[in-house]
Amino acid sequence: MSAKLQANLNCMDIVFDIPDDLVSSVRNKKRWHLALASVNSSRALLSLFGQVIAKNERKFSPISSDMFGNSTSKNVSTFSEVECVIDIDKPQAASYFSNVDQLILSRLVKEKSLDGLAKLGGVEGIAASLRTDVQQGVNDDVEGTLRRKEALALTLILSRLQRVSSILFVKLSKIQQFSSSWQNKQFDRLSRISSNILVEVVRNGRRQQISIFEIVVGDVVCLKIGDQVPADGLFIEGHSLQVDESSMTGESDHVEVSKDQHPFVFSGTKVADGYAKMLVTSVGMSTTWGKVGLAVAFLVLVVLLVRYFTGNTRDGNGNKDFNGNKTRVDDVINAVVRIIAAAVTIVVVAIPEGLPLAVTLTLAHSMKRMMADQAMVRKLSACETMGSATTICTDKTGTLTMNQMKVTRFWLGKESMEGEDVSVIAPDVLNLLHQGVGLNTTGSIYRPAVSGIGFEFSGSPTEKAILSWAALELNMDIDKQDFTVLSVEAFNSEKKRSGVFLKNVKEGTVHAHWKGAAEMILAMCSHYYDAQGNITSLDVFERLNFSEIIQGMACSSLRCIAFACKQVIGGKLVSNEIREQIPDNGLTLLALVGLKDPCRPGAKQAVEDCQYAGVNVKMITGDNIFTARTIAMECGILSPDQEVNDGSVVEGVEFRSYTEEERMEKVETIRVMARSSPFDKLLMVQCLRKKGHVVAVTGDGTNDAPALREADIGLSMGIQGTEVAKESSDIVILDDNFASVATVLRWGRCVYNNIQKFIQFQLTVNVAALAINFVAAVSAGEVPLTAVQLLWVNLIMDTLGALALATENPTKELMKKNPVGRNEPLITNVMWRNLLAQALYQISVLLTLHFKGEDIFHVTKKVNETLIFNTFVLSILQVVMVEFLNKFADTERLNWRQWAVCIAISAASWPIGFLVKFIPVPERPWFSYLKLKRLMFI
């Protein structure tokens, strides 16, 4: 055994030789023995496995480190003296994966070594070594997938052992922070839920969604715009793939990924544009109120010190506490300490340090309950901010609607093909339509080998609906091997179209196919096909006819999609030109389809609830203006009798063309924005915030990220939302339902209301305690509430008060109030009225008891002080404090009559609170009048 390993193991002997005087108790000694033994055992195992892995690398790695372009010597240092107890003759990585192992693949991608990739046979060679088909994906059964995971076990052991020491010491250092640890565990649980991303992979020739935690080395992952790259890997195929690596490198520029120049993709980066398939190579691992309290405490300190040293305070026998040189130094010091303790206690009571506890409790409580209501909070402050929201800007698809697309209308030329057989369509037109649907898409169709099992469609809801329609109704059966894709323009929310350049291998023809928003594709066309295959010119009259067809489908709340194509003479084009740009003019219109996406059942009620609560709901969508208007009426955003030209419905291009003054003037009137881009949504959010609104915005796309960050509350979608959108948001709506947005609004108001309740309760106690102690100190030279009693008051209102008031659930009455808004004060006039009324009642009663209580109840001074303390704080725990801990709290036991008086005085605050509610208060905050007077004097 090596000297290094022996030294690590010998450390364990030293552990048990710790002198007894260094350990306070046997229990602590055992804990430290266990801790240090665990640390040294981990270090010993770490050393052992490091040597084993180094040995296995030399034995089984077929390619030396110089394949990565490093000038390393072949004479690698060896651990010749190591005698391993663990016998690993045939490691899993070498037996299951041929020619490569995990360490080689990780280093290959990390160092971006094109030479190393070439020596391994390129992407195809690595895929073969990993027993993966780049088209069919992993073809393993369940046992094979488990073997893939086990093949990496040896490599993962080292990284896991490296964490043992740090985790152990973190645990030891956190023993005194149980509350914080508990909160961290709750956030970790939510973090695990948020990080459980669904990833689309190809396995056994079938595209399917799996958890990111189920990905194995060799998987073929499908990437599209907005996806987070789930693991390190290599580019297989794709088009226009651009990746945002700012989270890894800090560079804001997007990196273009291609098979020849830069085939490396890294875990955690985001897909900014394009789509692709990748081969997985490795998987992973000071307040204002405080100043008031300080001032009061300072005054009390000064008054008590002056009264003491001037001989105005007396002891229980009537003698002066301070009598010049005759007073002992010890007595003076004790008196001064008592005075300072009283002053410090007043500071402790005055500063509302319980407020953070209450806020944390109510936020944590609401966050946990909101998870059950399909809302995952990523930023705690968003809970409270949502309660102040005045405007919600929501998407249409998937939020107000069910996102269950189905093709219900089909026009070929000017003829509706509903109910018509596919045989009436000319073969050439049908073939072009098959190409436009089957090859200009990011979706796919899986045909099971077993007969009797239907097709499986993957992709976005729109893609799946169109592919399903083409496969089942148009008998589409495209063999992609017959075509070469020359260039691709991926769809995004700004362009609202996608295009592809295809070359038919058999016929040698080249076609450009476009698909997208119907009116935009129509504007790119100069001719159209009819069902018989005739090509007709699109004049002004014909364009008007097609526009009416599109408008008719849109008024039926259908999403209109158009298909167009153009044949390009191959001899006149250069390959590079084809790859750079796809022709987008002079196209021939192939077909128009209408997709129905029904409204969610609870969407209209949720919109009405928000409107009843005084929150404006605006719909921002990329759909046709007629489709948007119809859906808005179905959901209750627009009323059926609303005028068409009243400015409530605009298109994004129109809103964009307004001047700054026009936008600010009209933004509150707009209820629906159609054909909008992400920039239009951002522009609207900025305008609304400038107008003083608290804005909540929903978003699911990558380009929605700026608007989500700009808004006061960003709400991303958990199902259809991209990872970029989720990371930019404050709250994730797990079911993509607008009804959940209304629930978040209700919880937000509950959080805000709970915080206000606690502030009102705490300030009432603070005002009363400060006033009583200050008046008593100035007038009588002593405080009626001792330091222990004041700290007990502080404990009651900070813990029990927070628990009672901060965990209340939302009620329906919360949605009957108008939103608070951005500039409203946290402490309202109503709160000031309530707390001042209760504080004045307590002050008057307690000062009466302080000065006249002994005469009224014919009790001693000690009992009278106990009555004051008991009346001020009355709770179940107070019985224990007065009756059983009287020496600790400096109180006297009370009889049943005295208890009845305390309860009666305390209970009187209930009818007072009820009667005070009938006192009217102005809506304008009282402190605004002070600001106005100050400005007048200035």
Summary of the structure (lengths in Angstrom):
residues: 938
radius of gyration: 37.3
end to end distance: 85.7
largest distance: 122.6
contacts: 3032
relative contact order: 0.07
helix: 52%
strand: 16%
